[in-house]
Amino acid sequence: GDGAMRQGILHETFNMAMNWKLPVVFCIENNDYAMGTSVERTSNVRELYKVGLSYDMPAAPVNAMSPEEVHLAFAEAAAHARAGNGPFLLELKTYRYRGHSMSDPATYRTKEEVEQYKQRDPLEAVRRTLLANKWATEEQLEKMDQETKAEVEEAVKFAEESPQPAAEELYLDVYKQHDYPFI
């Protein structure tokens, strides 16, 4: 099935990366839920970074609710890869506040659980840090927020008003290897 195919692709990718010592940082975003159920109920391996260890690939879990910890982990992983030591795998442990899609009411978790995680929201944590250390004022942060929203609205407007790309655009800038997968 689809899952077996994904697993096979992952296996080949990790093997190739390790054999050729490719300078790549792999990331697994672990938000505790696989569509409508918890990772705990769907996987024998609950610490997903350990998948990398089975390929002799350095790997580490990261508290992705902390921007500082994410920065430090990526700095270490990137330095490892750039030094020619091959790939590194990071498991970014985070949380998704909403359902998996618009049709997912997320009844598999409590409102209290979601609210508890919202209290640790990384955007709010950074905001508090910036204000507490006087690295930015409330006015500066509000101005950045308005500028960002305006930039996004401009990009959406551009996309909506642009003509549809021609069909041949699908084939531009796409890498194709004729002997894949080496047969």
Secondary structure by P-SEA (a helix, b strand, c coil): caaaaaaaaaaaaaaaaaaaccbbbbbbbcccccccccccccccccccccccccccccccccccccaaaaaaaaaaaaaaaaacccbbbbbbbbbbccccccccccccccaaaaaaaaaacaaaaaaaaaaaaccccaaaaaaaaaaaaaaaaaaaaaaaaccccccccccccbbbbcccccc
